[in-house]
Amino acid sequence: EVDFAVGPFTITSIRETVIDFTKPYMEDGAGILTRKPESNANKMFQMFKPFSLTVWICIGVSILVVGVLLFIANRMSPFTRYNRKEKFAPKDEIRLLSCMWLIFAFFMEQGGEPQPSAMSGRCILGFWWIFTILTMSIYTANLAAFLTVNIAEEPINSLEDLVAQTEIEPLVKRGTNLYTLFQTSETGIYQSVWNMLNGGIEIVDGATAIDMVRNGDYAYMTDNSQLQYIMLSDCETFALSKEMFNTAGYGFVLPENAPYLDHFNQKIMRMQEAGLVEKWYQKWWTSTVDNCLNIGRTSSAKTLDIDSLSGLFIVYVSIVAISLISLIIEVFVIKRRKSKEAQNASELSPDRLTESRESTQSQMFTFNALMSSTI
């Protein structure tokens, strides 16, 4: 009979003080398993994502600036139709709001009138056309990619990413080498991870941790090979960090000073030289990788749903609401102006009305007298 333990036991100096390890049969590091980010997050205003907020602000400022420049050019140039005093010259050519509306209309590729008649204004408008064509081409190309491809949030790919956020809580199985590493670290990134772990949920079972990751915002840290197998068995649910940490060798556990340690080491070396370890790894891991890759190859362009375009409808409804409010204000202003005019007309005194009536009668009497004398 032989007493030994088989499993992914990490070889450490502390453990070797009480037991013996065989030669490492493979090397592995620790990884971070998280739930795959939701691809449907923030789809409402996805049509605006081809450009960043800064770019949209710059475009809005450009419309205002170019509109002012066109107004100044039309106002000061002696060659505009209005400044040449041409008959039927459009006065909108030298109005600021009309110039801004013209620039906005051309940016939306709709055109407008009146277009500038002076060379300076035409140069401004010509270069604005070039700017509009390039901007719209870039936006259209990026929009097609944003609307037909699932956009996911950035996953956690390293310990630095894990420490830099506050939404996802780390999980490490208690009593493992990794747990001891975090617990005994006094500086660096490991200490920062321990500050997140300390006082949190204690995990004693890996299956429990996997279920917590599947159903919540948790990050489970353990041997990367185990996490890779779990992730590849459910490609649509889990995501694995790209970077490993705490790389070490795996060995079998034997009693201290076991007489058969050399025999085990020889067998392990023969298996490695024969390529058996690599063969088994390829059998159980690579085949699952192919399944995940096949899932990616069979994906195609998705049909746009209402969530992807809801932001566009919200913007349109907002513009309609603003237009209705503007209409109500215009009607209110006109009615108020007419009421003031009617009030001013009604405030004329009766004496002035009588004097006006008597003056009119006197003028009529004088006119009749002149006509009679003439006859």
Helices and strands as residue ranges (DSSP letters): E 5-10, G 15-17, E 20-21, E 26-35, G 46-48, H 53-76, G 91-94, H 96-107, H 119-148, H 159-163, E 169-172, H 177-184, H 188-197, H 206-215, E 218-223, H 224-233, E 238-240, E 245-254, H 261-274, H 276-281, I 282-286, H 287-298, H 306-346, H 350-374
